[in-house]
């Protein structure tokens, strides 16, 4: 990894033209178990709190979420759509 670029820098710059091989964009993934026998997974910038990712992050597709959290995928809970 040559450089670690914060998500806020990426967003502020739009699409940087100076990307180099080895650049890294750290992300955080948060699983949330709901109150309606459900669960869901969100992703967001690594510098966000878990709560902020859960509230404002991007929801992952069910297939991706199942790979990241196989225990939740095997539970009797359904993936929130």
Secondary structure as UniProt FT lines:
FT   HELIX           7..13
FT   TURN            21..22
FT   STRAND          27..33
FT   STRAND          38..45
FT   TURN            46..47
FT   HELIX           50..56
FT   STRAND          58..59
FT   HELIX           62..68
FT   HELIX           70..74
FT   STRAND          78..79
//
